[in-house]
């Protein structure tokens, strides 16, 4: 709730997406998926529709690469 009060949730979600992107590019899809899921939850919690959309797209890409979709 402190992050929400300070307006930091969007930045945190972007940081999580950035870490996920680095891991994704390295082929570490399971690890990337964890960060994308956290970014999704953070974005959803503050109503950041773009963040939710971006995280969802990358979650789907990870699952495809892991053969789970």
VENBELDA-V597994 format. One record per backbone hydrogen bond with DSSP energy under -1.0 kcal/mol. NH is the residue of the N-H (numbers start at 1). CO is the residue of the C=O. E is the energy in kcal/mol with one decimal. If there is no record, write none. Layout:
NH:CO:E
NH:CO:E
This chain:
5:1:-2.5
6:2:-2.4
8:3:-2.9
12:8:-2.7
13:9:-2.6
14:10:-2.1
15:11:-2.5
16:12:-2.5
17:13:-2.4
18:14:-2.3
19:15:-2.3
20:16:-2.5
21:17:-2.7
22:18:-1.9
23:19:-2.3
24:20:-2.8
25:21:-2.4
26:22:-1.1
27:24:-1.8
28:23:-2.6
29:27:-1.3
32:28:-2.5
33:29:-2.4
34:30:-1.3
35:31:-1.3
36:32:-2.6
37:33:-2.5
38:34:-1.8
39:35:-2.5
40:36:-2.6
41:37:-2.4
42:38:-2.5
43:39:-2.7
44:40:-2.9
45:41:-2.1
48:43:-2.7
49:47:-1.3
52:48:-2.3
53:49:-2.5
54:50:-2.9
55:51:-2.5
56:52:-2.5
57:53:-2.3
58:54:-1.9
59:55:-2.6
60:56:-2.4
61:57:-1.9
62:58:-2.4
63:59:-2.6
64:60:-2.3
65:61:-2.2
66:62:-1.8
67:64:-1.2
68:63:-3.2
